[in-house]
Amino acid sequence: MSTWTRRRLFGTAAASAAGLVVAAPAAAAAGRRPRSGDDGLVAALRALPGLRVIEERPGADPGYRILVLGLRQPVDHTNPAAGTFEQRLTLLHTGADRPTVLFSTGYAAMSAPRRAEPTVLLEANQVEVEHRWFGTSRPATSDYSCLTIRQAADDYHRVVRLLRGLYPGAWISAGSSKGGMAAVYHRRFHPHDVAGTVAYSAPNNVDDRDNSAYVRFLERVGTRESRKALKAVQRELLLRRADLVARYAARTAASGTGFQLVGSAEKAFEAAVLRVPFMFWQRSTAADATAIPSPHDATDALYTWLDGTAGLSLYTDAVALEFVPYFYQVGTQLGYVSTPTGHLDGLLRHPDAMAPRTFVPRDVPMPFDRDAMPDVDRWVRRHGSRMLFVNGTQDPSVAEAFRPGGRDSRVLWVEGGNHGVDLADLAPADRADAVAALNRWAGNRS
């Protein structure tokens, strides 16, 4: 399973610009060379304090250059004595006179960077920032206490301040799922760094003590028949636990990994089964409901479907260890989801199978900050200006959605859309509204 597929299974989606038309400020990027003066780009980057040009990669879209950068960042922005780490950035450069999109997946940077939807629409430069503690952007310390939304927001702030001298045009931040959340948190603490924000499928778990919105959503999404089918297959998976867990353990061992972090193959299996309805609706559509197995299907068919829906490799050490920072964040600030379990009474053996603590080493403290998300939600509702939230109506991740209250902000919904929605999926009037807002924020004129 590729790293990108893993992120999508954890809730990260990529954006594409298929089918969109924008009031282009210049000739189409496909027919344009990088603009004059770009020959000094590498020298200009190397002159910036703390910035290292790691490499320039081939394969960029026409009119673009790809540069991989490393920026020396404080581990703790409030305490210089805590040391530094190198944060990975990727720069897609087309011209210093173009807008710049500040992009994040919320996880590791993409190994093959591509233009996000706003970057395509605005013919913009793009700076992708790898989230602290992910990918290669990991401090040497084993202390996770500086993996907070404020520290990450300060990372983004330093990136913008450093590069704005080379890219003085309008900056727009963007991200999907956890990347969209990171973009919102950056705006909360540094609201004037960018001219606008596009957050796709960004969850807003205001109070982690109350996850009833997610349960209610999953009890209403889709058709009655599809919900009934999902519950039935969950029960059947647990009824055939012994055979399925044995297969899971054997295939995992054959791939050279195990379940030391989670604790056992059985517990990992139960976590996957519990997440079935959430993962199904996050990535599927109503049309996919016809492919839900019947309780009468062969065990092989059930195993294959569960793997494709919930991603069984996600709970093995080979993958789960990559995402310890994610589960640390959801377990200390972001909050996590709940799924319906009443239909599984008598079949569950691990009450904490889905808990973030299960996916974080036991020697890592995880105190929960109950003020972090209410503070962000309150700021978005009262002051969230020039913010565009794009959600799918069938995506359980946005059962609790952001509601911006500032000027020139909106929430747009893709009817029947899931966690992978783009502006291109919106109804024509909403799509035109979103594109107009992007151009307005970027200072483009029709």
C-alpha positions in Angstrom: 0.0 0.0 0.0 1.4 3.4 -1.0 1.9 6.2 1.5 -0.7 8.3 -0.3 -3.2 5.4 0.0 -2.5 5.1 3.7 -3.2 8.8 4.2 -6.5 8.6 2.3 -7.5 5.7 4.5 -6.7 7.8 7.6 -8.8 10.6 6.1 -6.6 12.6 3.8 -7.8 13.3 0.2 -6.0 14.9 -2.7 -7.5 17.8 -4.7 -7.7 18.0 -8.5 -9.0 20.7 -10.8 -10.7 18.6 -13.4 -13.6 20.3 -15.1 -13.0 23.8 -13.6 -12.7 27.0 -15.5 -11.1 30.1 -14.0 -10.5 33.6 -15.1 -6.8 33.0 -16.0 -4.6 36.0 -15.3 -2.1 35.0 -17.9 -1.5 32.4 -20.6 -2.2 28.9 -19.5 0.6 27.4 -17.4 1.0 24.5 -19.8 2.3 26.8 -22.5 4.5 29.0 -20.2 8.1 28.7 -19.2 9.2 29.8 -15.7 9.3 33.6 -15.8 12.4 35.8 -16.4 14.7 36.1 -13.4 14.2 32.5 -12.4 17.8 31.6 -13.1 18.7 33.1 -9.8 16.0 31.2 -7.9 18.3 28.7 -6.2 20.8 31.4 -5.2 18.0 33.5 -3.7 16.7 30.5 -1.8 20.1 29.6 -0.4 20.5 33.2 0.8 17.6 32.9 3.1 18.6 32.1 6.8 18.1 28.6 7.9 16.9 27.4 4.4 18.7 24.6 2.6 18.1 23.6 -1.0 18.2 19.8 -1.0 17.6 19.1 -4.6 15.7 20.1 -7.8 13.6 17.3 -9.1 12.5 16.6 -12.7 9.0 15.9 -13.7 7.3 19.2 -12.9 4.2 20.4 -14.8 5.1 22.6 -17.8 6.0 26.1 -16.6 7.0 24.8 -13.1 10.1 23.8 -11.3 10.2 21.4 -8.3 12.6 22.2 -5.5 12.9 20.2 -2.2 13.9 22.4 0.7 14.8 22.0 4.3 14.1 24.8 6.8 15.6 24.8 10.3 12.7 25.3 12.7 12.6 25.6 16.5 11.4 22.5 18.3 9.6 24.9 20.7 8.9 28.3 19.3 8.7 29.7 22.8 12.0 28.2 24.0 15.1 28.5 21.8 17.0 26.3 24.2 14.9 23.3 23.1 16.9 23.0 19.9 15.8 22.8 16.3 14.8 20.3 13.6 14.8 20.5 9.8 11.3 20.8 8.3 10.8 19.5 4.7 9.3 21.8 2.2 8.6 21.4 -1.5 8.4 24.4 -3.8 6.6 24.4 -7.1 7.8 27.6 -8.7 6.3 29.3 -11.7 7.0 33.0 -11.2 7.7 35.5 -8.4 4.9 37.7 -9.8 2.2 34.9 -9.3 0.2 34.2 -6.1 1.5 31.4 -3.8 -0.5 28.6 -2.3 0.6 27.4 1.1 -0.4 23.7 1.1 -0.3 20.9 3.7 -1.5 17.3 3.8 -1.2 17.5 7.6 1.1 14.5 7.4 4.3 13.9 5.5 5.0 15.8 2.3 4.2 14.0 -0.9 7.1 12.3 -2.5 5.9 13.3 -5.9 4.5 16.8 -5.3 1.6 17.9 -7.4 -0.3 21.0 -7.8 -3.3 21.4 -5.4 -6.6 22.6 -6.9 -6.2 26.3 -5.9 -2.6 26.2 -7.4 -4.0 25.1 -10.7 -6.8 27.6 -10.7 -4.6 30.5 -9.8 -1.6 29.5 -11.8 0.2 29.9 -8.5 3.5 28.9 -6.9 3.0 26.3 -4.3 4.8 25.7 -1.0 4.0 22.4 0.6 4.9 22.2 4.3 5.5 18.8 5.9 3.8 18.7 9.3 6.1 18.6 12.2 6.8 15.1 13.6 5.8 13.5 10.2 8.0 12.2 7.4 11.6 13.5 7.8 10.5 16.5 9.8 11.1 14.9 13.1 13.1 16.3 16.0 15.6 14.1 17.6 13.8 14.3 20.9 11.3 11.6 21.8 9.2 14.2 23.7 5.9 14.8 21.9 4.8 17.7 24.1 5.7 20.2 21.3 3.5 18.5 18.8 0.6 21.0 19.2 -1.6 23.0 16.8 0.1 26.2 18.0 3.6 25.0 17.4 2.6 23.8 13.9 0.9 27.1 13.2 4.1 28.9 14.2 6.0 26.6 11.7 3.8 27.8 8.9 4.1 31.4 10.1 7.9 31.2 9.8 7.6 29.7 6.3 5.4 32.6 5.1 7.6 35.2 6.7 10.8 33.8 5.2 9.5 33.3 1.7 7.3 36.3 1.3 10.3 38.4 0.2 10.7 36.1 -2.8 7.0 35.7 -3.4 5.3 39.1 -2.6 2.0 38.4 -4.2 -1.1 37.1 -2.4 -0.8 33.9 -0.4 -3.6 31.4 -0.1 -3.6 28.5 2.3 -5.2 25.1 1.4 -5.4 21.6 2.6 -7.7 18.6 2.7 -8.8 16.7 5.8 -6.0 17.0 8.4 -4.3 19.4 6.0 -7.4 21.5 6.0 -7.4 21.4 9.8 -3.8 22.6 9.9 -4.7 25.5 7.5 -7.5 26.5 9.8 -5.3 26.3 12.9 -2.6 28.4 11.2 -5.2 31.1 10.5 -6.4 31.0 14.1 -3.0 32.0 15.4 -1.7 34.0 12.4 -4.8 35.3 10.7 -3.0 37.8 8.5 -0.4 35.5 7.0 -2.6 34.6 4.0 -5.3 36.4 2.0 -7.7 33.4 2.2 -8.0 29.7 3.0 -9.6 26.7 1.3 -10.2 23.8 3.6 -11.5 20.6 2.1 -13.3 18.0 4.2 -11.9 19.4 7.4 -13.3 17.9 10.7 -14.2 20.1 13.6 -14.5 18.0 16.7 -15.3 20.8 19.1 -15.8 18.7 22.3 -14.3 15.2 22.3 -16.4 14.3 25.3 -19.4 14.3 23.0 -19.1 12.4 19.7 -22.8 11.8 19.3 -22.8 13.9 16.1 -20.7 11.2 14.4 -22.9 8.4 15.6 -26.1 10.2 14.5 -24.6 10.8 11.1 -23.7 7.2 10.6 -27.2 6.2 11.6 -28.7 8.4 8.9 -26.3 8.5 6.0 -27.2 6.5 2.8 -30.2 4.3 2.6 -31.7 2.2 5.3 -30.7 -0.9 3.3 -27.1 0.2 3.0 -26.8 0.9 6.8 -28.4 -2.5 7.5 -26.0 -4.2 5.2 -23.0 -2.6 6.9 -24.2 -3.6 10.3 -24.8 -7.1 9.2 -21.4 -7.5 7.7 -19.8 -6.1 10.8 -21.6 -8.7 12.9 -20.6 -11.5 10.5 -16.9 -10.4 10.6 -16.9 -10.6 14.4 -18.7 -14.0 14.4 -16.0 -15.4 12.1 -13.3 -13.7 14.2 -11.2 -16.8 14.8 -10.7 -17.6 11.1 -10.3 -14.0 10.0 -7.8 -13.1 12.7 -5.7 -16.2 12.0 -5.5 -15.1 8.3 -4.7 -11.5 9.3 -1.9 -12.6 11.6 -0.4 -15.0 9.1 -0.4 -12.5 6.2 1.0 -9.8 8.5 3.8 -12.1 9.7 4.5 -13.1 6.1 5.0 -9.4 5.2 7.6 -9.1 8.0 5.7 -7.0 10.5 3.5 -7.5 13.6 1.2 -5.9 16.2 3.5 -4.8 19.0 2.1 -1.2 19.0 -1.6 -2.2 19.0 -1.1 -5.3 21.2 -2.5 -8.2 19.1 -3.9 -9.1 15.8 -7.3 -9.7 17.4 -7.4 -6.1 18.8 -6.3 -4.7 15.5 -9.0 -6.7 13.7 -11.6 -5.4 16.0 -10.5 -1.8 15.5 -10.8 -2.3 11.7 -14.3 -3.8 12.0 -15.4 -0.9 14.3 -14.2 1.6 11.7 -16.1 0.0 8.8 -19.1 2.4 8.6 -17.0 5.5 9.0 -14.4 4.4 6.5 -17.0 3.1 4.0 -18.9 6.4 3.8 -15.7 8.5 3.9 -14.4 6.9 0.7 -17.4 5.4 -1.0 -20.7 6.5 -2.5 -24.3 5.2 -2.3 -23.6 3.2 -5.5 -20.9 1.2 -3.7 -23.4 -0.2 -1.2 -24.4 -2.9 -3.7 -20.9 -4.4 -3.2 -21.2 -4.8 0.5 -20.8 -8.6 1.2 -23.7 -10.7 2.4 -23.3 -12.6 5.7 -23.6 -15.7 3.6 -20.5 -14.9 1.5 -17.3 -16.8 1.7 -14.8 -15.9 4.3 -12.2 -14.9 1.7 -14.7 -12.4 0.2 -15.3 -10.9 3.7 -11.6 -10.6 4.4 -10.9 -9.0 1.0 -13.8 -6.5 1.5 -12.7 -5.6 5.0 -9.2 -5.0 3.9 -10.3 -2.8 1.0 -12.7 -0.8 3.2 -10.8 -0.4 6.5 -7.2 -1.1 5.4 -5.9 -3.9 7.5 -2.3 -2.9 7.0 -3.0 0.4 8.8 -3.0 -1.4 12.2 0.3 -3.3 11.7 3.5 -1.9 13.1 4.9 -1.3 9.6 2.2 1.4 9.1 0.9 2.3 12.5 4.3 3.5 13.7 4.3 6.1 10.9 1.1 7.5 12.3 1.9 7.7 16.0 2.1 11.5 15.7 -1.4 11.5 14.2 -3.0 9.5 17.0 -1.0 11.6 19.5 -2.6 14.7 18.1 -6.1 13.3 18.1 -5.6 12.0 21.6 -4.3 15.2 23.0 -6.0 18.1 21.1 -7.9 17.3 17.9 -10.3 14.7 19.3 -11.5 11.5 17.7 -14.7 9.9 16.4 -17.2 7.3 17.7 -19.2 4.8 15.6 -22.4 2.9 16.4 -21.9 -0.3 18.4 -25.3 -1.2 19.7 -25.7 -3.9 17.0 -22.4 -5.5 18.1 -23.4 -6.2 21.7 -21.8 -9.4 23.0 -19.3 -9.5 20.2 -16.7 -7.0 21.2 -13.7 -7.8 23.4 -11.6 -4.7 23.3 -13.4 -1.6 24.5 -10.4 0.6 23.7 -9.7 -0.8 20.2 -10.5 2.5 18.5 -9.0 4.7 21.2 -6.0 7.0 20.2 -4.1 5.6 23.2 -4.1 2.2 21.5 -1.9 3.6 18.6 0.6 5.5 20.7 3.4 3.9 22.8 2.4 3.6 26.4 5.4 5.5 27.7 4.3 8.7 25.8 2.1 10.9 28.0 -1.2 12.0 26.5 -2.9 14.7 28.5 -5.9 16.0 26.7 -6.3 19.8 26.1 -10.0 20.4 26.3 -9.7 24.1 25.4 -7.9 23.8 22.1 -10.7 22.9 19.7 -13.4 25.1 21.4 -11.0 28.0 21.0 -10.5 27.3 17.3 -14.2 26.8 16.7 -15.0 30.0 18.5 -12.5 32.0 16.5 -13.8 30.6 13.2 -17.4 31.5 14.1 -16.5 35.0 15.2 -13.6 36.0 13.1 -13.1 33.5 10.3 -12.9 35.8 7.3 -12.0 34.8 3.7 -12.4 31.1 4.5 -13.9 28.6 2.2 -15.0 25.1 3.5 -15.8 22.5 0.9 -17.5 19.3 2.3 -19.4 16.3 1.0 -22.9 15.5 2.3 -22.0 11.8 2.8 -18.7 12.4 4.5 -18.9 11.4 8.2 -15.7 13.3 8.9 -17.6 16.6 8.7 -20.5 15.5 10.9 -19.3 18.4 12.9 -18.4 21.1 10.4 -16.7 24.5 10.7 -19.1 27.4 10.5 -17.2 30.6 9.7 -18.8 33.9 10.8 -16.4 36.4 9.3 -16.8 38.3 6.1 -16.4 36.7 2.7 -16.5 33.2 4.0 -18.8 30.3 3.2 -19.4 26.6 3.6 -20.2 24.8 0.3 -21.5 21.3 0.1 -21.1 18.6 -2.6 -24.4 16.7 -2.7 -23.6 13.0 -2.3 -19.9 13.8 -2.0 -17.4 11.9 0.2 -14.1 12.8 1.8 -12.4 13.4 -1.6 -14.5 16.3 -2.8 -13.1 19.2 -4.8 -14.4 22.5 -6.0 -14.9 20.8 -9.3 -17.6 18.6 -7.7 -19.7 21.5 -6.6 -23.0 22.5 -8.3 -22.2 25.1 -11.0 -23.4 28.2 -9.0 -21.4 27.2 -6.0 -18.4 26.3 -8.1 -18.5 29.7 -9.8 -18.8 31.4 -6.3 -15.8 29.5 -5.0 -13.6 30.3 -8.0 -14.6 34.0 -7.8 -13.6 34.1 -4.2 -10.2 32.6 -5.0 -9.6 35.1 -7.7 -10.8 37.9 -5.4 -8.4 36.9 -2.6 -5.5 36.5 -5.0 -6.2 40.0 -6.5 -7.0 38.7 -9.9 -9.5 40.5 -12.2 -11.8 38.8 -14.7 
